[in-house]
Amino acid sequence: MPRTATTRVELLQGTLDMLVLRALLFGPLHGHAIATHIQRTSEDVLRVDHGSLYPALYRLKTRGWITASWEPMPDRNREAKYYRLTAAGKRRLSAEHSKWRQLARAIGLVMEPAR
Amino acid sequence: MRDLRFWRRRNAEDDDLDRELRVHLELATEERLEAGVPLRDAQLAARREFGSVALTKEELRDMRRGAAVERLWQETRYAARRLLRSPAFTAATVLTLALAIGANASIFAVVYRVVLNPLPYGDSERLVALEFSLPVGNVRKIYYIPSRLYFQYLERAHTLDGLALYVATNELTLTGHGSPERIRVSRTTPSLASVLRVTPAIGRWFDSDEAARGASTAVLSYGFWVRRFGQDPNVVGRPITLDGVPTVVVGVMPASFAFPDPRVDVWVAAPFITRTTATDAYTFAAVARLRDGATIAQARSELTRLAVDLDPSYPNNGYKALVSTATALLEATVGSIRVTLWILLASVGVVLLVACANVANLFLVRSEVRQREIAMRRALGAGNRAIAHYFLTESTLLSLAGGAVGLALAWIAIKVLVAFGPAVGPWWANVPRLHEVRLDAVVCTIAVALSLAAALAFGSIPLVRFTSVVESLHESRSTASRSRHRTRHLLMAGQIALALVLLVASGLTLRSFQRLRAVDPGFDAASALTFRIGLPRIDYPEPGRMAAAHRAIIDRVSALSGVAAVSASTCLPLSEQQLCQGGPLFIEGRSLPPGVIAPFVAIRAVDGGYFETMRMRVISGRGIERGDVEREEPIVVVNQALVNAAFPGQDPIGKRVRFGNPSLSRTAPEWLTVAGVVGNTPTFGLAEPAPFPQLYMPIFRSRRVNMAPRLDAMSYVVRTKVAPQSLADAVRRAVGEVDANLALAQVQTLQDILERSAAQMAFTMVLLAIAASVSLLLGIVGIYGAMSYIVSQRTGEIGIRLALGANPGSVARMIVRQGGVVGLAGAAVGLAAAFAGGRLIQSLLYGVSPHEPSVLAGTTALLLTVVLLACWLPARRAARLSPLDALRTE
């Protein structure tokens, strides 16, 4: 699958964190699932380099926004490390979200001024 | 241990990450397999999608490390903030630790530099001082060696690899550069530098050719070079005038070189004896280097044998009885002070323990106040590690701050010690090598190690307390501390016991010092000025000229107003040279059986009126008068100790005595008649075990008397009607009128001499007193604090008692009684320890038993009084509470 130009765009600093938190909003996921979730829901536009996901997860964990634990995977005979949003993480996500909304709106206003 | 755990934890985190990434890759591969991709391609795609596994791992590892540092920094900041919120606690802890650590660091610096550090010479552990004992004579230890024996050793001793002679405390007059000055000169053989393996900083040491030719060369000490020559780099080759003799400076020694003591200004080659001019006089000290492989024991037996073999022709010579007690130079230098220093170190160690008890108490109180907070943290999921971190960062911060302040205190204390300590002086009254003491890396390391040990100890106190969460949450204040009071009481009792041990030691040295100062020196030390004048050999070549000069000085000084009497002696009591001159005394009509050695006595030549000027007691017969000196009467006056040694039960007046080994003299030595007996004066120190036999003879200008002391330097005694030091300038002028090139040395009062001879005892006493008072102070503060805390914990109970009608006096008594019981228990333990340890400090004491009841009783009473006072203050406060307020605090 050839990468389109948009996927090559570096995610803005902190954006990956927000996407990860968002991915965890509806329940615990393991690392691979988070990566595929972001990829799928963005219709393959945002492709996370899976390797760079883990430092982000570590960062979120040390800040207390997510917790991690090894749990058995449903309908598979093995365990994976599942990440779960904490209350602080939820607050963080909504803060990030509104900040992002403002930013997107502002950029939109600049790029496409009302005719 | 901690490191290992840390490492294991890191490993666990790495393993966890490995597993997580493996699962990730497996899931990615399986997803593709399910979509029908062949296994190989699926694996490759999964890897490609992931990027570099190694890089990810590395990145995460870095993040973890950074986080650990950041966490530590954060915890430290939080701890500092918490500590600043309780400034009283912080200040009390830091100050207490600083006092204790400072005291330990400074005394350790002294012990390390003086006792443990090798002497600053090459291979210094192979150096020995040649000392002897004379088991059959009346001299216990001889620090000197006759020049005949020196040549014997030089030629025949196989256990020695080099031997040097030196005289430590010669004084010469330096003229030509400004005002004349008496400087301290050490005369040595040229071999000294090679034996000690030292090299001059500038120029060279004198060589044996120069010494043999009698060329006058000098090597300067660093301090003298700085003081007198302003560090002139071209000083080598410059002429100086020593005692009127033109002398060439050939070198400057490094600053660290201070042999045999730090006061030496100049080293000159001894105008040297040869085998034919060697004598039996004990005038030089000797230092030697052991040959490789030779032990001190071998050297001793060889040196003893060579001494016994020296003079087979004469059966009564002293060499037969000499036993070599060659001693490692370090031991010979610091042996007299070592026990004292270790005891001082032990006593500051005790101060540290008392301080630690105090700090432990503070930590106990603090941890109890925060007990519920900690229990809460634990209930919220803080693990043992987090709690441990919490306390350890606090205690580490406090201890390091204490250590830092302590080091600053030690720096000051060492400066004071070095400046005011008895660095120089006769060996029995000084602290050798004090000039080498400084705050160095070793001392700093010890201080830091002490602080860290303290940090660990105090940090763990709260940890052992918080074993159970549930218990802590359940505890209410009134029931909390029953068992805890036991710990507190133990700490109090321990402090009291330790403080008492130090108080006893301090009291004993104080009493020793008093006893030492109460020793009757045999002369009147009040209002007498003394000084020493040396006559340059070039201007005063023979005894007649010397005697005339001394006579002229005495006459001039006598004429000064305020002067009651003046006389002079070749050697004053308690002189730094101690024996000054001594020899075996032969008595007319008494022949010695073979192998028996004549009694060894100290010899002094005095001017007329010496005993009257010194106010020594003339016991029988008469003293030496001016007429005796003018007529050169062949008489002597002896002291009581000499009578006891040589004429037991007899009247010595009229008996005739002489000096010298008849087998060595060309002419028969002259007989001298005993004219009088005077009281004893100390020779080797105030604390000498028995007075030493002394013999006084008049100054002889022309009469040839064997072993008569040389007259080139004499000590003057000026009995004054005014304050003695106020006459110093007038005396200096009077001497200058006789000869402008003469300089006064050792200008001091007889009182100064007495005080100096007790200086080492004073040093010990002062340091022990400081240690004892610091520990007493810390102990009292600790007890007061602990009692106050206990009282505050019992406020509710006290309120109930008061409300039920207890009278305030009985409440106060109850609390004081509780403290008193603890105090008594502590004092009992302390007394037992002081009693058991008494023998350890025996060598520090003079004239006092280590179990002196008055000291034990006095210090115990003092301590208990203060303890009761420290208990009574909080008790009184408790008794004054109104019941209502007391109950309300619950």
Interface residues (C-beta under 8 A of the other chain):
Chain A: H30 G31 H32 A33 T36 D49 H50 G51 S52 Y54 P55 Y58 R59 T62 R78 E79 A80 K81
Chain B: D16 L17 R19 E20 L21 V23 H24 L27 A28 E31 E49 F50 G51 S52 V53 L55 T56 E59 L60 M63 R64 A67
